[in-house]
Amino acid sequence: MTKVRFLGGCQQVGASAVLVEHQDARVLMDYGVAFKGEHRTPLPTSTRNLTAVLSHAHLDHSGSLPLLAGSHTQPIPVYTTALTRALTRLLLKDMLRIGGETLPFEQQEVAQILSNTRALSYNQRQQISNKVFVTLRDAGHIPGSASILVEIEGNGTGPARIFYTGDLNTRNSQLVQGAPSLREIGELDLVIVESTYALTEHPKREDVEQTFIEAVLDTLESKGTVLIPAFAVGRAQEVLSVLHKHRSLSTDYPIYIDGMAKAVTKVMQRYAHSFTGGTQLQQAVEYVSFVRNAADRRQALREPAIIIAPAGMLKGGSALNYLRAIADDKRSSVLLVGKQLAGTPGAELLETGSLLIHSKDGASQRLHVQSEVKAFNFSCHIDRGEALAFLHRVKGNPKIVTMHGEADACNYLAETLQEKFGFNAEAATKGQSFTLN
Ligand SMILES: [Zn+2]
């Protein structure tokens, strides 16, 4: 008998965690963190016979892993791709630096998790116990990202095969190729699918790139600064690659990159061989200035230039400093390239043209932005149509469970799969368990 338990990421984006148990083997897929809402961390789990498998580096999948370290003498093994291991190292250390004493773990726990993280290649079948195997499959989300296949052999009434998509993208981006079809995986008994954009249809990627490049050029030609607040892991590098692809249009204008996006870009350069857009990213970086100090920052603002800086939703980071500097300049623009969750400064800026900035001493100040503000959909998640197309190709007659989305998105996807294709589908709730066979 195989039991699957949903520990987090249920009807929410954040704190993803799913546990598969078979006899003595326990496989934990992701252990993330959420930055808002009541369910910040997944449910706790015993570390006895536990093996963790990490889909990708984003903290909503990796940020609670250090909670699994600690008093027990035998550290738990964590499997992921080599690039995700390197990126997770960077992100967990940054989380420690920013969160400090407010975090429920310390440097020691982070070090223990990192020291026991082992790299797997895509499609390499790793034995976890006598009968349990895991395989990472390219998920097309960001460089290094993976979906996870758990196979349990000879499971009483037959083998059980479980596929967890993690964050999934089936269309090509500049950085990574879309995930391969589910058909290639063979018959499945359970599919756990992300639902982030289950209520949305994304525009065509080429159209988004085109309007984005036009907006960039408009600003540069009017001698303004283009500020691109971008998530440090994935989106910043995607934007660099998009700019490089259209470089013939903007050859003379400098591009600067600042904040965490610098270190992440350097890690991705080291692993450029491991993802399709790696070579293009390498070439793009040759034209990019990495901001090192205040003098570089001043220089970036002195001339018409493109500045890429986290945080993507303007919750902090170097993007805010640049925004303060250009806020009064009507020639400049702020191009938002990631989802702006409701309640974030980025969403507020987009809706009202101003945002509230909180400083460390607790004071807050409203910043009115005269520069043009625009948003572009560079999503690296499947949308409604892509989710349905992906799941429609599945072999076997698996149960489908939706997670990693707001409640209405998770429920909508489950209901549609049931009505359209006759799948036994439902949206997971936190703490819920399913038994296979
Ligand atoms: Zn992600």
Boltz pocket constraint, residues with backbone or C-beta under 6 A from the ligand:
constraints:
  - pocket:
      binder: B
      contacts: [[A, 56], [A, 58], [A, 141], [A, 167]]
      max_distance: 6.0
